[in-house]
Amino acid sequence: MQVFIRNVPKQVTENGLRNSMQPYMDKLSIKKYHCQKQARKPFAFLTFLDPQDGNRFLLAYGQNKPPKTESIPPAKIQIMSTPIYCTLSRKSPDPRVLRNIGNDTKGRKARNKTVQDVSTLLLVREPRPLPHILTMDCDLSSAWLFGKTH
């Protein structure tokens, strides 16, 4: 499911949008979503892997931008003190984005497991002996003479 976000400040980046949306997603326990925001554009898209998550998001935060002739009700979401408005997108979500959202969550689980496995191995591993250090004797008097100016 895809949600269209209107009135996004133009200077907000995709990472900035993701960081701004994270508290709203956390309140609804939504983990599998993707933000798309083009540079210097006043709109963005949220793509949800699970359509139920997208519906819950719209129920909580969905809001049409009122016409300029009407009084503006308080926005449910603000970014940089700018009210933004979320509605169901007319576009279908890109299947590649949906696949990436699914793969990203699987990859995150695999990475977390790998880190856990490595830390377990490090705890069990025997300490390695220190490498043998090669020592050399050298005559520093020639280096001193070489460095002097005449």
C-alpha positions as CSV (number, residue, x, y, z in Angstrom):
1,M,0.0,0.0,0.0
2,Q,1.2,3.5,-0.8
3,V,0.5,6.8,1.0
4,F,1.0,10.2,-0.6
5,I,2.3,12.9,1.7
6,R,1.6,16.5,0.7
7,N,3.2,19.8,1.9
8,V,6.5,18.3,2.9
9,P,9.2,21.0,3.4
10,K,11.4,21.0,0.3
11,Q,14.6,21.0,2.2
12,V,13.7,17.7,4.0
13,T,15.7,14.7,2.7
14,E,14.6,11.1,2.5
15,N,16.6,10.3,5.6
16,G,15.1,13.4,7.4
17,L,11.6,12.3,6.4
18,R,12.3,8.7,7.7
19,N,13.6,10.1,11.0
20,S,10.6,12.5,11.3
21,M,8.1,9.7,10.6
22,Q,9.7,7.1,13.0
23,P,7.9,8.3,16.2
24,Y,4.5,8.0,14.4
25,M,5.4,4.5,13.1
26,D,6.6,3.5,16.6
27,K,3.3,4.5,18.1
28,L,1.5,2.1,15.7
29,S,4.2,-0.6,16.0
30,I,4.8,-0.4,12.2
31,K,8.2,-1.8,11.2
32,K,8.0,-2.6,7.5
33,Y,7.7,0.6,5.5
34,H,9.8,2.7,3.1
35,C,10.0,6.5,2.6
36,Q,10.6,8.0,-0.9
37,K,11.3,11.7,-1.2
38,Q,12.8,13.5,-4.2
39,A,15.1,16.4,-3.5
40,R,13.4,19.9,-3.4
41,K,9.9,18.5,-4.0
42,P,7.0,19.3,-1.6
43,F,5.7,15.7,-1.6
44,A,6.8,12.2,-0.7
45,F,5.5,8.6,-0.6
46,L,5.3,6.0,2.2
47,T,5.1,2.4,1.0
48,F,3.9,-0.2,3.5
49,L,4.7,-3.9,3.0
50,D,1.5,-4.9,4.9
51,P,-1.7,-3.0,3.6
52,Q,-3.1,-3.3,7.1
53,D,-0.2,-1.2,8.5
54,G,-0.9,1.4,5.8
55,N,-4.6,1.5,6.7
56,R,-3.8,1.8,10.4
57,F,-1.5,4.7,9.6
58,L,-4.1,6.5,7.5
59,L,-6.8,6.0,10.2
60,A,-4.4,7.5,12.8
61,Y,-2.8,10.3,10.7
62,G,-4.6,10.5,7.4
63,Q,-5.9,14.0,6.5
64,N,-6.7,15.8,3.3
65,K,-5.2,19.2,2.8
66,P,-8.0,21.7,3.1
67,P,-8.7,24.2,0.4
68,K,-7.3,27.7,1.0
69,T,-10.8,29.1,1.4
70,E,-11.5,27.0,4.4
71,S,-10.1,27.4,7.9
72,I,-7.2,25.0,8.4
73,P,-7.7,22.4,11.1
74,P,-4.6,21.4,13.1
75,A,-2.5,18.9,11.3
76,K,-2.0,15.4,12.8
77,I,1.7,15.4,11.7
78,Q,4.1,18.3,11.5
79,I,7.7,18.3,10.1
80,M,9.8,21.3,10.9
81,S,6.7,23.1,12.2
82,T,5.0,22.6,8.8
83,P,1.7,20.7,8.7
84,I,1.8,17.7,6.3
85,Y,-1.2,15.8,5.0
86,C,-1.3,12.0,4.3
87,T,-3.8,10.4,1.9
88,L,-4.1,7.2,0.0
89,S,-1.9,7.4,-3.1
90,R,-3.4,6.9,-6.6
91,K,-0.3,5.0,-7.5
92,S,0.2,1.3,-6.8
93,P,3.3,0.5,-4.8
94,D,6.3,-0.4,-6.9
95,P,6.8,-4.2,-6.6
96,R,10.6,-3.7,-6.3
97,V,10.2,-1.5,-3.3
98,L,7.9,-4.0,-1.7
99,R,10.4,-6.7,-2.3
100,N,13.2,-4.6,-0.9
101,I,11.2,-3.8,2.3
102,G,10.7,-7.6,2.8
103,N,14.3,-8.4,2.1
104,D,15.6,-5.6,4.3
105,T,13.7,-6.9,7.3
106,K,15.0,-10.5,6.6
107,G,18.6,-9.1,6.1
108,R,18.3,-7.2,9.4
109,K,17.4,-10.4,11.2
110,A,20.2,-12.3,9.6
111,R,22.7,-9.5,10.4
112,N,21.6,-9.4,14.0
113,K,21.9,-13.2,14.2
114,T,25.4,-13.1,12.7
115,V,26.5,-10.4,15.2
116,Q,25.2,-12.6,18.0
117,D,27.0,-15.7,16.6
118,V,30.3,-13.8,16.3
119,S,30.1,-12.4,19.8
120,T,29.4,-15.9,21.1
121,L,32.5,-17.2,19.2
122,L,34.6,-14.4,20.6
123,L,33.7,-15.4,24.1
124,V,34.5,-19.1,23.6
125,R,37.7,-18.6,21.7
126,E,41.1,-19.2,23.3
127,P,43.4,-16.2,23.5
128,R,45.9,-16.0,20.8
129,P,49.6,-15.7,21.6
130,L,51.1,-12.4,20.7
131,P,53.0,-12.3,17.4
132,H,56.8,-12.6,17.6
133,I,58.3,-9.1,17.6
134,L,61.5,-8.7,15.5
135,T,64.0,-6.4,17.1
136,M,66.9,-4.7,15.2
137,D,70.0,-2.9,16.5
138,C,70.9,0.1,14.4
139,D,73.6,2.8,14.6
140,L,71.9,6.1,15.3
141,S,75.1,8.2,15.0
142,S,75.0,7.9,11.2
143,A,71.4,9.0,11.2
144,W,72.3,12.0,13.4
145,L,75.1,13.1,11.1
146,F,72.9,12.7,8.1
147,G,70.3,15.0,9.6
148,K,72.9,17.8,10.4
149,T,73.3,20.8,8.1
150,H,76.8,22.1,7.4
